Amino acid sequence: MELILINDSKLKVMLTPADMESYAITCDTIDYENTETRRAFWNILDEAKQKTGFDAASDRVFIQVYPSKNGGCELYVTKLLHNDNERNTAITVKSNNSVSKEVFCFNDMKSLLAVCRQLAVSGYIGESSAFSDAAVNGYYLTIAEQKNLYSFITEYGERRNSEFFGAYLSEHCVCICEGNAVGVLSKL
């Protein structure tokens, strides 16, 4: 297991296939409702605290799970701001492995909106999210992988490597519409 402290509120955890086996988790079956998964996450976070000082026990955390090509996975653990009225130890786990996603990049909002309108007209009803990237003044759209649906999108933007950009989006971009970006943005 490799631990990289990104900042005070974000930790990257890279698990090898052997680590995954020792914690009895797989990318396909990670579910925080499962007691074994919860136990594995808390063991990982306890080890992270000992090795890096990253203490997640007193904060709400958001965990994103990305499968690695080698059979392991990468976890991004982010401490969330919380209300004093909320229980502080809740964990939200978001895994991108249930449905393969495609990532497209656009130079302007106009192109992103045009693609969303066309996808909506084409009957697209899958999960989709839109992101803004201030560093390059661009926009990204993630959509569920469906064959023969994307041929027109490259007229407006570029297809990106979904494995790399999944992690990039979570670290460097601001989500402007999550879950149903095509449905919401197609109306603008």
C-alpha positions, 0 to 999 in steps of 0.5 A, a space after each residue: 500500500 502506498 499513501 500519498 498525502 496530497 494536502 491536509 484534507 486529501 489523501 491518495 491510497 494506492 492498493 496493490 492486488 495483494 493489499 486488496 486481497 489482504 483487506 478482502 475487498 475488490 473494486 467490483 464489490 466495494 460497498 460501504 453498506 457491507 460490514 467488511 468493506 467498512 472495516 477495511 476502510 477504517 483499517 486503511 485509514 488507521 494505517 494512514 493516520 499512523 504513517 502520514 498523520 492524516 486523521 479522518 476519524 473526526 471528520 466526514 470523508 468522501 472516498 472515491 475508488 478507481 480500479 487500476 490496470 494491475 488489479 489493485 485500486 486507487 482511493 482518494 479520501 477527502 475530508 468534508 466540511 461538516 455541520 456540528 449537528 451532523 455525525 462526523 464519522 460518516 463515509 460516502 463511497 463513490 466507485 466508478 467501476 459499475 459502469 464504464 464511462 467516457 470522458 469528453 473535453 470541450 473548449 467552451 460551454 456552448 459546445 458542452 450544451 450542444 452535445 447535451 441537447 443532442 444526447 437528450 434528443 438521441 434518447 440518452 438516459 444514462 448517468 452523466 456529469 459535467 465539470 469545469 476546469 479553470 486551469 485550461 478554461 475548459 469543460 468535461 462531460 462524463 457519460 456511460 459507455 454506450 456503443 454507436 452513440 458518440 460519433 457526433 460528439 467529436 465534432 464538438 470536443 475531444 474524447 479523453 482517456 477515461 482512466 486518467 481523466 477520472 482521477 484528474 476530474 476529481 482532483 482538479 475540476 469543479 463538478 457543475 452538474 452531477 448524475 444527470 448533466 445531459 438532462 439538466 444542461 440540455 434544457 439550457 
